[in-house]
Each structure stands twice: as C-alpha cells, then as structure tokens.
Amino acid sequence: MILKSISIVNYKNIRSANLDLSPNMNCLIGQNGMGKTNFLDAIYFLSFCKSANRTPDSLAVTHGQDFFVIDGEYLNENGDMERIYCGMKIGQRKHFKRNGKDYKKLAEHIGLIPIILVSPADTLLIEGSGEERRRLMDMVIAQYDRGYINALNNYGKALQQRNAMLKEENPDTTLLEIWEQQMAIEGERIFRSREQFVQELVPVFQRVYSVISGDKEQVSIKYISHCQRGDLLDVIQRDRHKDLAVGYSLHGVHRDELEFTIGEYPMKREGSQGQNKTFAIALKLAQFDFLCRTNSQTTPILLLDDIFDKLDSERVEQIVKMVSSDEYGQIFITDTNREHLDKILSHSSSDYRLFYVENGDIST
C-alpha cells in the first residue's frame, strides 16, 4: 500500500497540511518539538484508528480547536485508489470512512494498511512492563489475522467479568466457571497465534540484529505463557482460591511475557543504551519482514522516527544500507540531522521527497 497524498487539519500542532508524497522515500527534517512525530502519528492513525502514544482522541485536537480531520489517498497493490478519512469533533464519536462509506466497526479497518513504526519510545519494550511486550505482539498479529482482535476483545470482557466477581464476598461459582471457560477458549486461541508469531519472528530478528551490530552480540527472544503449563482452564481454576484472596486473575494470557536476552543475560539488565536501541530497531524491522510474508498481500508502510540517536556510526551505517534496499516499500523518516538523511538518499536510487517541519508547518 502506498500513501499518495495526505490532508491534515487541526491534528496536534499541525493546523493544516496538504502533501503529495513519494512512493519510495519521504524525509522530514526539523528540530525537536516542531511536528515531525505528529505527522507520522497522523499516518499511523489512518492505519490503527488511534494515536501511537495511546492518548485519548480528544487530546489529538489542536489547542483552541474543536475537531481534527485526516484524509489519505492510497494506491493498493492492484493499482486501485483507496481513500481513508478520519474526522472527530470533541464530544462526539470519531468517524472512519473507506471510499466514502462508514465502517460499522473500526476493527474491520485494521490490517487494510499494514504499518510499522520505529520510534524512541520502543525502548519501553525492553525497560517497560509486560503490557508493552504483549501489545507488540498484538499490534502485528492483528494486522494479518482478523479473528485475533475478536479473540482479544472476548477474552478481555471475560477477564473483566471474572475479576469483578472475584471481588465479591460470595461469588456465584457457576457463573464464575462460565467466565473461566470463556477465558480459556479465547486464551488458547490467542496463545496459538502468539506462539506461532514468535517462532517465525525470532530467526529474522536475530539476522537483522546481527547485521546492524556487526555480529558483535548474540540476542534472543523467549515467549512465556501460562498456556505452556497445560490446559488453560485447568491452570486458571487450579489456583482460584489465590485469585479470590487477591481479588483479580493471576493466570491467563493477560500475563504473557517476552523474555529478551543478550548473551545469556536479561537485556533489561545488561544492555547498553546503544544495544537496547539496536534491539528495538531490529525487532521492528523483523516485524516488517514478517508482515511482508503474511497473507496481508501488501508491503507495509515503514515509519522511522528519530532512530539514529544513541547509535554509533557503524550501526547507523548498517541501518542506512538496510532501509535503502529494495526490500522496503514506502518509507517516512524523520531526523534533526540532515547528514543522516543525506546518507540514506545517497544509498538509494529511488524517488524521494524532502520536507521541512517548523512549528507545525510542513513545506518542501
């Protein structure tokens, strides 16, 4: 999928922008806080129906305004145009339209425009809670497996109901079992998808990391889930008395984890800033490769937001060579350093466009 043009009105600090884009490389240069990240976030919004930083939609509206609009025209793999519109007025529900028709459910849109965002916030994958790592899996799987979103939603509802009952003084055991069965059915479905995803992702991730690091470190990822202990319903019910004591569910796929290691040690404890950044970038580029090989049938859009900070020149050089290759489709890349962008453009023979961003204004 290629984003041919985009129109943005009142999105964060971007008051108005109407841009024609390169089908290959789009570079945005400007100082920090000028709006480069907000522009990438608008593109992300058109794919996922929400901001990458998970803030409420109302906070995406420019200060002093009461609505925002993002309107994108895409070219799909068959050469057909797709127009995706998102508009929201404060206090009202946001509207998503595909070729002029409203979606009944926003979940129907997820996966139409696969996208991978690489940003400084990715270090939270290593330093943050398990929720960040589960979200990483969910955001990729949801882009090629439509049933996965339904499984997540159904599991979440069952978990919420069970947790509410666990707080009751004398919960109805029969009703409790119904929610536990629902958790187990949906949880097993989620586990199988996550397990397959990690198995296929790891060798690609290790290859990408090796290239960027010059094969200086050995890294790995291990998936950990309560489903690996046996039938999930048995696991959940086995320690129900403990759940009743604490008032919430201690077992299930909502506690799944990804264990990141460098050598034989936890990445979180042993990795330097540069190694953590390399790990996060390699993880995202491996996800890109994974989506290219799934049934999405379209090359994802790649968003690279200020990715070179805290990396030595050798790693920067390897990343530049990698993203400049023919393996990647349409790329949006931001930086404060024109030198980095010039290096990328010198490695690429493809068409490109260069944009300057200052106080929310985007110009060529």
Disulfide bonds with the S-S distance in Angstrom:
none
